[in-house]
Amino acid sequence: MAAVCVGGVTSMAAFQYKFFRTVYDAKELGDYHANPNPVKAAYCSYNNQVLQLVVSSLYISALFSGIIASKFARLYGRKPVNIVAGAFFIVGAAILAGAVDVAMLVVGRILLGVGVGLCSLVMPMYNAEVAPPHLRGGMNILFQWFVTFGILCAGLINYGCDFIDVWGWRLALGLAAIPGAIVFLGGLIMPESPSSLIERGHFEKARVVLAKIRGTNDIDEELADITEAARISNLAPHPMRNLFKPQYRPQLTISLLFMMFQQFTGINAIIFYAPVLFNSIGSGHTASLLNTVIIGAVNVLATVVAIVVVDRLGRKFLLIAGVVQMVIAEIVVGITLKYEFVKYAGALPNGPSIGVLVCICVFIAGFAWSWGPIGWLYPTEIQPLEVRAAACSFNVATNMLFTFVIGQCFVTMLCTMEWGVFLFFAGMCVIMGLWAAFLLPETKGVEIESVFRLFQNHWFWGKFPAVKNMSAVSSLPYNTKMGTEANAIGPALVPGAARLSAQPIAHDGNATNGSPLVGGNSKTVI
């Protein structure tokens, strides 16, 4: 919500007048002397690098906070990181609401970005750790649904605040403190995740918390699995460094490309700049904000489709079908603007404008039930346990990097490429669809511990020796420290925990008999 509010605020006249006078003159006063071509002037009216920096600065700070978040979450737990994220949201929103110059806008956005980076890593991780195994996939996508709900709320706030002349933009930016307060208070109330507690040696607290969130005391088997998972996780003393080892490169490559492709659909360019985009093609700024609300509602509803069908139809089917839908919509928008924009001298009448809105809604829906939620689910579930936290941190950082790039460049691309920018994104979607069809293993219904076998049997990834020889747990040395703790403390809490934690990892990379990751009772599924 905090990330999107500023996109709508940039189309408000009072905000433009105070901070971006050249943009205000171009839109409100018809000052197109620098470019007498009305079509070109309409496309370029928001082409201001400082304006784009205000929008995109959030994501460069989120990039760096996402990198360090995994370290703090591992050392201090998920709960404190969540509290700190909420505090950054509140302070950032307060600075934005009271901004008197562009520097304060940028500082406020940077502070919000720190909160976004922390939450983007910790919240999905926390959800996955506290969710019952059979609901884990749906709960991961539920995180994306709440993101889309926040986007809708931001659109409604911007639309309502647009009717307040002088200080409406301050209210819109200041209200971003509300979700920050919810995150902060939620962090104070919510229990720490059992996985984090065990990873940091708090076995008794972990038992109490797990029994509470499951609503039963019959948790011995699950607690034993968590204890073993924490032991194996601690076998990797430098997970970020291990992430670049040959056996993990296919998963790392897929994750990085997934995050890049997700942004090169053009989704965030349209979400951030939807009011600017509609304002540029002739809608009044109030109508453009209303169009943004419609887009937000479609986004929320379409994400529900992914929650319902992702474990039935599979990841690849949704990704490919979503690409087809997005390509068609973007091509239609591009062609419509090419011919209709010139015909009406840079100001579309109601008919074509409604047509563009419908096509953008079709595009948003295609993304919302495919590359949006699966873009956070798939890169997480393909990572081996011992590098999963580091990989999630890397995923967040990569996503924020390319979000920053698109946020900083889109308005300039719109000015330079005009209608062709939509064909550019459509072309990227075609490449993404082919990539998903041929290089992504299908993970539907596969136990998370066994996903690595999909890469071993894949026609392309299986050709790499390091992948072919990979076992359920990579050939890392046995960490006697974690084993000793689990043996000493675990037996009193978890029947069988001593047996599980005492299983060493053979030097050939194969877990010895009894490890729940290869032959035991663990049935954890994403």
N, C-alpha and C positions, 0 to 999 in steps of 0.2 A: 504494500500500500504506500509506504513512504517513498519507494522508488518511483512509483508511477504518478503520484500527485503533482510533482513538478512538471511532468510532461503536459498536463492540462493547464497548469498555472502559466506556462510560457505563452499560451494563446490569449491570456487575459490582458485587456488593454491597460489597466492600471499597473500591472507588473511590467509590461513592456515599456510603458512611459517612464517608469522609475529607473529601470536597469538597462534597457536596450532601446534607446531612442530611435536608432536607425530602423530597427524592425517595426517599431510603432509607426514611424512616418510612412514606411512602405505599405503597411496594411491599413492604417486608419486614415491617412491623409492622401493616399494614392500617389505618394512620392516615388515615381518610377523613372526619374530623370536619368539615373545611371544606366537604365536599360529600358528604352521606349517600347520594346517588344512586349506586349501585355502577357503573352503566354510565358515567355522566359522570365518575366518579372514575377509572375505568380509562383512559378517553380522555385525561384531564388529568393523569395521575400524573407525567408527565415534562415538564409545561409549566413550564419554568424558563428564563428569559431568559439567565441566566449560563451555564447548561449549553449552550444553543444557541450562545452567543457562543464558547465553547471549541471547539465543533465547526466553526463557520463562520468564525472569525477567520483561519484559514489562507487562505481564498479572497480576502479583501480585500487581504492582503499579496501574494498571487499576482497580483492585478489590477495593482498598481503595478509589480511586478518584470517582469511580462509587457510592460508599456508600454516600459520602458527597455531590455529585453533586446535588441530589434532593433538599437538604436544601438550597444551594446557588441559584438554579434555582427558588425556590419558593420565596426567600427573595429579590433577585436582578433581576430576569427575565432570560429568555432563551438567550437573545442576549449577555450579558456580559460573560456568561459561555462559549459561543461559541468563543468569542474573546480570552479568556484566554486559551482555548484548542488549538487554532491555534498557540498562542505564545509558548506553551509547545512543539508542533510539530517542530517548527522552531529551537528552542534552542536545543532540543534533536537531531535533524538531524545534526546540526552544530557540536555538540560534537562527534557524531559517525563518521562524515567525517574526523575530525581531530584527531581521537583516536590514541594514541601511546602505550596503554597497555589495558589489559582486563578490568581493573577497569573503564576506560573511556567508554568502550563499554557498560558495565553494567549500568553506570550512564546515558548514552544517551538513552538506552532502557527504563530505569525507567521513564525518562522525557517524552518519547514518550507514555509510558503507561498511564501517567496522562492524556494526551490529548485524548487517546483512550477511557478511562473511562468516561471522561466528554462528549465527542461526542456521545458515545454509548447510553447515557441516554438522552441528551438534543435534539439531532437531530431527533430521531423518535418522541419524544414528541412534538417538534415544528412542524414537518410535520403534525401530527395528528390534531394539534390545528388550523393550517392555511388552511388545505385542505378542499374543499367542502365536506359535509357529504357523498355524493354518490361516492366520489373518495377516501375515507379515507383508505380502505383496500388496494387498488392498490398502493397508495402512500407510505404506510408503507412497502410494499414489494419492492417498488422502492428503498428504502434506502438500502435494502440488495443487490439489483442489482448494485448499485454504489459501494458497498463493493467488489463484485465480479469483477467489472470493474477495481477497484484499484489493485486487485490481478493480473489481466491480465497485467496491466501496469507495475507492479513490475517484473513480469516474463520477459517482453520485455526489461526492463531496465537492468536486470541482464544478459540477453543473449547478449545485445549489449556491456555492460561494460566488459564482459568476454574477449573480443578481445583486451582490453587495459591492458597490462601486469602488470605493477607495481602498478598503482594507480586506476585501474578500480573499485576496491571494494569501494574506498573512494567516487568516483563519484556516484556509485549506492546507497550508504547510504545517501549521501548528498542530492540527488534529492528527498528524502522524505520530504524535506522542501517545495517543490512545493505545494502538497496538503495542508500542514500546512498554507502556505501563502494564499491559496484559502479560507480555513476555516476562517482565521483571517480577510481577507478583506471582505469576505461574511458577517461575523458578524458585521462589521462596516456599511455595506450597508443595510442589511435586516432589515425590521421593527420588532419591538417586537410583540409577539403573542397577539391577543386580550384577550385571556384567562388569560395570565399572567398580562396584564395591569389591567384588572378588579379585579383580585385576589388581586392586590396591591393597588386598589382604584383609578386608573387612568381611569375613565369612559369616559371622553371626548376624550382622546387619543385613547381609544379602539374603539370608534365609527368611528373615522377618519381612523384608520388602517383597520378595517373590511370593510368599504366602499371601500377603495382603493384596497384591495386584492380580493374583490368580483366583483369590477367593476360596482357597482350599489349602489344607496342610499337606496334601498329597503332591509334593513337589520334589521328592528326592531324586527322581530320575532326571528331571530338567536341571536341577541344581548341580547334579553330577556332570551333566553335559557342559554347563556353563563353566564349571571349575576346570574341566579338561580344555575347553576352548581358550580360557584365560591362560592356562599353562602353555599351550601351544603358541598363543599370541606372544608370550614373553620369550619364546625361543628366538625371536628376531630382535636383537638389541638395537638395530638401526633400520627400521622398516622403510624409511624414505630412501635410504641407500640401496636396500635390497630390491626395491621396486624396479630398479633399472637392470636387474640381472636378466640374462637371456630367457629364463623360463617364464618370466612375467611380462615380457615385451609384447606379446600379442594382446593381452588384456590391457596393458598400458596404452598401446597404439589405438585400440578400439575406443577406449575411454576418451582419449584426447580428441580423436576425430569426431566422436559422438558429440562432445561438447562444442566443437567448432561448427559442425554441421547444424546443430540445433540453432545456433545464432544466424547461420547463413541461409536459413529458411526465410529470414526477414521478419520473424515474429516480433522481436523486441523493438525493431525499427518502427513497426506499425503500432505496437502497444504504447511505446514512449511518445511517439509523435503523431498519434492518431488525430488529436485535435488540430495540430499544426498541418497535417496532411489534408484533412477535410477543409480547413480554413484556406489552404493554398488552392484547392480546386473549386473554390467559390462559395462554400457554406459560410454563413455568419459564425462568429466564434461561439455563440450560445448553441446554435444548431450543431456545430462540430463537437462540442462537449456532450450533447445528447447522443450523437452518433457513437461516441466513445462509450457511453453507458450501455448502449445496445450491444456493442462488441464485447464488453465485459460480461454481460449476461450470457451471451452465446458461449463465451470461454468457460464460464462456470458450469453450464449445463452439459457441454460436450465432454468435459473432463470426467463427469459421472459415467459416461459411456466406457471410458477406459477402466474405471474401477470395476465395472460390472463384467466386462468381457476379456480383460487382459489375460486371465488365467484359463479362459475357455478357447479363445481363438489364437492365442500365442503372440509373442512380441513381434516377430517378423511380419506376420500378416498385417497387423495394425500399422507398422512402420511403412510398408509398401503401399497399402491402401491410402494412408494419410498423405504420402507423397503425390499420388495420382490426384487426389482432391486438391492439394495445394497448388500443383502445377497448373491445372485447369483454371483455377480461380485467378492466379497471378497473371496468366496469359490474357485472360479476358479483361482484367483491369488495365493491363498495359495497352492492349489494342484499343479499348474504349477511350482511354486518355489520349492516345495518339491521334485519333480522328475527331473525337468530340470536343476536346479541349481547344483545338485550333478553330473548329467551326464556331465556337461560342467565345472566342477571344479570351480564353483563360478564366472563364467563370461558367461552370456547368449549371444548367437549369435543373429543376427538381428531378425530372425523369432520369437522365444519365447519372445524377448524383446518387439517387436511390439504387440504381443498378450497381454502381461502384460499391456502395455500402453493403449490398447483398453479397457481392462477390468477396469482399473482405471478410464478411461473416462466415462464408463458406470456407475461406482460407483459415480463419481462426479456429473453426470447428475441426478442420482436418488436422491442424497442429495439436489441438487440445486433447484429442483422444489418441494421439500417436506419439509424435516426437517430443511433446511437452512432458508428460508424465513418465514415459518409458526412458526418456533421456536422463532421468535421475534414478530409475529403477535398474536398468540394464547394466550400466557401468559399475554399479555397486555389487550386483549379484554375481558377476563373472570374476571378481577379485578373490584370490586365495586368502584364507583367514589371516595368515601372518603378515600380510601387507595391506589388508583391507582398509584400516583407518588412514594410513598414509595415502592410499590410492584415492579415498574419498576426499581428502584434503586437496590432493592434486586435481581432482575433478572440479571441485569448487573453484580453485584458482584459475583453471583453464576456462571454465564457463564465464567467470567474471572478466577475464582478459578479452575474450572475443565479444562479450557484451559491451565492454568499454569501446572496442574498436568500432563496432556497428553504431553505438550511440554517438560516438565522436564524428563519424563519417557520413551518416545517412542523409542529413540535410544537404551536405555538400554533394553527395551522390545524386540526390533528387534534383539539385540545381544543374549538375553537369550532364547527367544521363536522361533527365526528365522521365518520360514514360518508360524508357528502357530499363530503369532500375528494377521494375517489376519482372521484366524478362530475365534480368541478371539473376534475381533470386529464384525464378522458375528453373533456370538452367542449373543452378546449384542443387535444387531439389531433385532434378533428374539424376545427377551424379550421386546424391545421397541414396536414392532408391536402388540404384544398381549396386552400390556398396553394401547396403543392407541385405539385398537379395543373395549376393554371392559370398560375402565375407563374414556375416554374423551367424554364429551357431544359435539355434533355437533353444531357449532355456526353459520353456514352459513345462512345468511339472517335474523338473529335475531337482533333486536335492542339492542344496547349496554346496555341500561337501563334495559333490560329484561333478560339478560344472567343469572342472579342469579336464575331465575325460572327453567332453565335447570338443575341446581344442585338440586333444590328441587324435581324435578320429576325424577331424575336419580335413577336407581335401587340400586346403592351403596351409593352415596353421600347423597341421600335423606333420608337415614336411621338415619342420625345424627340430633338430635333435634334442635341444634342451627342453622343448615342449613334449616331445614324444616320450622322454624318459622321466617326466615329472610325475611325482606320486601325490597322494592325498595331502601330505605335508612335505614341503620341499626339504632337501637334504641340509637342514640346519643342525648345528650341534645341540645336544640335549642340555637344557638349562637347569642345572641342579638346584639353583636357588628357588625357582618356582616350584620344582618338584618337591623339595624339602618342605616348603611352606604348606603345600597342598597335603603332603603326607602327614605333617604334624598336626594340622588344624582341621583338614577336611574330614577325616574319618569320624570325628565326633559329631559332625553336622550332616554329612551325606553318606549313607551306606554305599560303599563301593567307590567312594572318591579316592581313597588311597590306592585302590587297584588301578583306577583310571589315570591318576596323576603319576603313578609310578612307571607307566609304560614309556620306556625310552624310545627315541627315534633312531632307527638303525642308520648307519653311515651310508648305506646305499640309497637312502631317501625313503624307504618304506616303513610305515608305522608297524610296530610289532603287533602280534595278535591281541585283540581286545580293544584296540583304539576305536572309539565310537565314530571316528571319521571314515573308517574303511570297513569295519565289520561289526560294529556295535549296534546299539538301539537308537542312536540319534536320528531323528527324522525331520530335522529343521529344513523347512522349505520356504523359499521366497516365491 
